[in-house]
Amino acid sequence: MKLLIAAIGRMKAGPERELAERYLERLAKAGPAMGLEWQGLTEFPESRASSVEERMREEAGRLTGAMPAGAKTIILDERGEMLSSVAFADRLGRWRDDGAKACALILGGPDGHEKDMRKSADCVLSLGRMTFPHQIARILLAEQLYRAATIMAGHPYHRA
């Protein structure tokens, strides 16, 4: 199953970007043996529309355009369900085993996701009830994707 991240906002060069890239490089190496193929990250600028609704609608259009047809979608949203790392790995593994060709992980802009986009997602996932800066959320997501591959492989990186 191909994995990709589509995000509103661009990470600047620096330690946060380097750390996220390090985990995604590890995923690219560890994932194929587990049937997970890292496809990359697509970044879009924040909308400059005047209203929140218009910004979310515009950003939803950009993000939706980055998703492969038929892909499973995981939208990160503070109102989503909180999964353990093992449950997250199990969900990805189940989708892969059920024949999903791709999974798009979606990070919205500062205003969040459009309501219809959240409703159409296969999973609305929360990294926790606290609010994280976009850079930290991206690092956490990258690390959890790598961790999911190691859990599937039975690798000692993940010790429960």
N, C-alpha and C positions, 0 to 999 in steps of 0.2 A: 504494500500500500504506500503510495506516495504521500509525503507529509510536506505541507507548506504553511508558511505564516504570511498573512496579509495584515499590514498595520497602517494606521493613520499616524503620521508623525515620523520624522527621521531622527535616528540616533546620531549624534555628532561623534566624531572620532574621540576616543578616550578610553579609560579603563572599563566603563560600563559596556561599551560596544565590544571591546576586546573580550570581555568575559562571556557575553552572550555568544559571540562568534566561536569562542573556544568550546562551549558546550554543543553548539550546532556542528562543529567539525567532528567532535567525538561521536555525535549521533550519526553523522554521515559515514563514519567508519564502523560503528557497532550495529547500526540499524539493518543493513542488508541481510545479515545472517538471520535476523528475526522477521524478515519480510517488510521492513520499514525503510523506505528510500527517501532521503532528504532531498527535496526539490528546490528549496531556497526561500528567500524572504523578499516580499514585495512591499515597498514603502510608498505611501501617498502623502502629499502635503495636507495639512488641515484645511478644511473649507473656510472660505472667507465670507460666506453668506451672512446676512445681517441677523437672521433669527435662528434660534436653537433648532427648531423643527427643520428649517431649510438646510442648515449645516449637517444635521444627522442624515437627512434624505440624500444630500449630495455625497456624503462620505459612504453611505450604504451602497450607492451606485458604484462608486469606485471599488469598494471591497468586493461586492458581488461579481464585478467584472474580472476579478483576479482568481475567482474560484473555478476549478475545472467542473465541467458538467457532471452532475451525479455525485460530486464529492460529499462526504460526510462533513458536517460543519460543527465546529466548536467555537462558540462566541464567549469571550471572556467578559464577564459582567459581575459586578459586586453583588447582584441579586441572584446569581446562579447557585447551583449546587456545589457544595464543597466535597471533593473526593480525596481519599487518601491516595498516596502514590501508587499503591498496589491496585486500587480500584480504577485509577486512571489508566494504568498499563493494561488491566483486564479489559476495559472498554475498547481501547485501541486494538488489542489482540482479537477481541470478539468481532469488531468491524472487519478487520483484516481477514479473519477466518470465514466470515460470511460473504467475502468476495468484494468488499469495498475497494475500489481502485485508488481512491485518494481521500485525504482528510485535510481540510483547510482550517487552520486555527486563526481566528480573527480578533485583532485588537483594535478597538475603536478609538475615536478621538476624545478630547476632554469632556464633551457633552454626553458621551456614551453611545449606545446603539439605538437605532430606530426600532420602535416597537415591533413592526412587522418582521424585521430582520431577526430579532430575538425569538419571535414565535416560530419562524421557519427553521431555526437551528436544530440540529440533531442533539446538541448538548449546549446548555448555557452553564458555564463553569466559573466559579469564583475561586480566586486564590486566597481568599480570606475576607473577613468583614472590614479590615482596615483598608484605607486608600493608599495605594502605592504609586510613586512616580512611574510614568510610562517606561522609563529605562529599567527600573527594578522589576516591573511586571514582565518585561520581555526577557530579562535574565532568568527569572523564576520559571517562565514557560520553557525556555530553551533547556534549562537544567532538568525540568520534569520530563521533557521528551527524551533526553539522554537517559535519565533514570528509568523511564518506561522500557527502553530497549534493554537495559541491564537487568531489570526485573524479569523480563521475558526470557533472557538468556540464563537466568539463575546466577548471575555474576555477583560477587561479594560487595560490589559498590553499594548496593542497597542492603542495608542491614536493618531489619525491622525492630 
